[in-house]
Amino acid sequence: MFWSTTLKMIRAKFPDVAQLSTDSLQTWLDESAMAERPLLLDVREKEEYEVSHLMGAISALTEKEALQAMEGVSREKPVVLYCSVGYRSSEMAGFLQKEGFRKVYNLEGSIFAWANEGRPVYRGGERVHKVHPYDRVWGKLLKKALRAK
């Protein structure tokens, strides 16, 4: 399993979902006032989210949870979704687009790419250095030192 193959597969499967690079998200988060920051949705399983997540991300595993997280949010508010590598989050991004949200992005490479690049992940408000590896196959895309046991 290689990153290039994985990213191509995700782009091919979800051609209508905008992919946002980790660099672009980092810049967006660093340079934006709170009102301009995107809403971050983590669509991984609860146990994955509990190991670590992006600062300020909301857990939204199901379509129902995603819609609840978006309740009262403008359809123009930027939303960035992520999972382990980007498949589940691209799928959820497509759903939100069909629900009328206009500025929906998948974090390309998702939390694995983010953490592999040395970007911060958190458990609650505390910075940690581990990420849930999802499973033995997909976890190989996450640097060994970052894999939670």
N, C-alpha and C positions, 0 to 999 in steps of 0.2 A: 504494500500500500504506500503510494507516494503522494506528496502534496499536490503536485501538478495534475496528476490523474484525478484526484479527489475534487479539486477545484473545477476542473473542466467538466466532470460529471455533474456537479451541482449546477454550474452555469447552463449546461445543456438541458438538464431536467427542469429548471426554473428560469427560462429565458426572459420572463417578464418581471423578474425580481431584480431590483437594483442592488448591486454588490458594493459595499463600502469597505475600503481598505482599513487596516488597523492604524496606519499612519494618519489617514484622514479623520478617523474617529478620535484619535489622541489629540490632534490639532483642534478639532471641534470642541472637545471637552476642556482643553487648556485655555482656549481663547474666548469662550462664550460666557456671557452672563447667565445666571441660573435660568432665567426666563427663556433664553434662546437655546439652551441645551436640549438635545434630543431625549426623549423618554427611552430608557433602556429596558427591554424585556428579555429575560432569561427563560427560554422555553425548555430547559432540561428538567429531568426528574428532580423531585424534592431533595433526595439524598445527594445528587450532584451539586445542586445549588448550595446546600448546607456546607459542603467542603470548601467552596469558594465561588465568588462571582465578581462581576465588575461593580465598582462603587456606585451605589444608588440604583442598581438594577432591581426590577420587580420580577418575582417568580410568576410565570404565567405558562404553565404546562399545557393546558387545554385551550381550545377555542373559546370556551365559556370564560375561563380565567383571563384570557387576553382581552376579551370584550369588556369584562369587569374592570380591568386595569385601564382601559381606554374610556370608561364611562365619564362623561363630562369633559373629555379632552377634544379640542378642536380637530376636525378632520385634516387640518393643515399643519398640525403639530408634527415635527419630525419624530419618527420612531425607528430605533435601531434594535433589531432582534439578533440574538445569538444562541448557540447551543454548543456542542463540542467542536464540530468541524464546519457546520453551516447547512446541513441537509434539513434537519428539523426546523431550524429557524427560517430557512428559505420557504419551506412549506407553510409555516405560520404567516410569513410575510405575504405570501400569495393570498392567503385567506383574508388578511386585514385589507389588502388592496381591493378584494371583491366586496368587502364591507364598506368601501368608500373612503378609506384613509389614503391620502394622496402622497405623503412623503414617508414612505416605508422603505427601509433598507435592511439588508442582511449584512452582518459583519462577516466579511469574507475570511474564512479560516477560523472564525469564531473564537471561543476562549482558548482553544489549543494554540492557535497562531499568536494570539494576544500574549499569553503567558510565555510561549517559546521565545518571544522577542524581548522578554524581560519586563513587560508592562505589569502594573500592579493588579493583584486580585485580593479580594477581601472575604473575611468571614465576619459578617456584621460590620463593625467599623474598624476591625483589626486587619492590618495587612498580613497576608499569609503567603506561603510559597509552594502551595500544593494545589492541584486541580484533580477533580475526579476523572479517571481515565476512560470512563464510559464502559468499555469492555476490553478484552485482551487484544483484539484485532485493531480497533480504532485507536486504542490507547498508545499504540506504537507511533502515532503521529505526534504524541506529546513527549517532550524530552523526559528521559527516565527520571532525572532528579526532581521533576515537577509532579510526577504521578503519585497521587495519594494511594496508600495501600489498602 
